[in-house]
Amino acid sequence: MGDTGSVRRIGTPRQEPTPMPRLAVYALVVCLLAAVAAVVSFTQGSLIGIVWVLLAGLSSNMAWYYLRRAKVEKAARAAKATG
């Protein structure tokens, strides 16, 4: 999480980041929920589904961005570790 203010001893490993980027997962969940809301809205005859479609598009782009950024960071760490 965050710094607890405790003194870090030399030789103790730091916490590794989570393997799956959390923001990408959240954005993907929002995308799926917005897509479902758009379908429900359109089946009920409401045009507010257009807003849900736009939100689904935005959140899918965010998920793609965060997944790609995590992939690039992982490759950079691997390149740095190998020298």
N, C-alpha and C positions, 0 to 999 in steps of 0.2 A: 504494500500500500504506500505509505509515505514514511518519511523519516520520523522515528519515534524519539529522537533526541538522545538515544543511548550511544555510548562510545563503542565504536566498532573495533574489535580486536584484530590484530594483524593475523592474516592467514585464514580468517573465516570467510567462506564464500558468500557472495551477494546473491540475492534472490534473482533467478532468471525470469525473463518475461514469459508470459503465457504463450504457448505454441500457436494458438489460434487468435488472431487479432480480434479483440473484444468489440471494438467499434464496428468492424465489418459484420460481425454476427448480429449486432443490434440493428444496423442498417438493413440487413437482409430480412430480419424479422419485420421491420417496419414496411419494407417493400411488399412482402407477402400479405401482411394485414391490409395494406392499402389496396392491393389488387383485389382481395376478397371484398373489401368495402365498395370498390368500384363496381364489381359484378352485382353485388346486392343492390346497390343504388340504381344501376341501370335497369335491373329486372323489375324494380319498383316504379320505374318510369321517371325517376328524378335525374335532372341534368347535373346535380352536384357531383355525380360520378366522374365528371371531367376533372374536378379538383383532385379526386383520389387517384386518377390515372397520372396526373402530373406529379403528385407526391410519390407514387410508386416509381416513376422514372427518376426522380431526384434521388431517392434512397437507393435505387439500384446502382446509380452512378457512384454514390458514396461508398457502397459496399465494394464495388470494383476498384475504386481508388485505394481504399484501405488494404484490400487483399494484395494489390499490386505493390503498394509501398512496403508491406511486410515481406513480400518476396524479394524485393530489391535490398532491404535491410539485412535479410538472412543471407543473401548472396555476398553482400559486403562484409558481414561478419565472418563468413567462411573464407573469403579471400584474404581477410586480415589475419586469420588464424593460420592459414597455410603459408603466409609470407609474401 
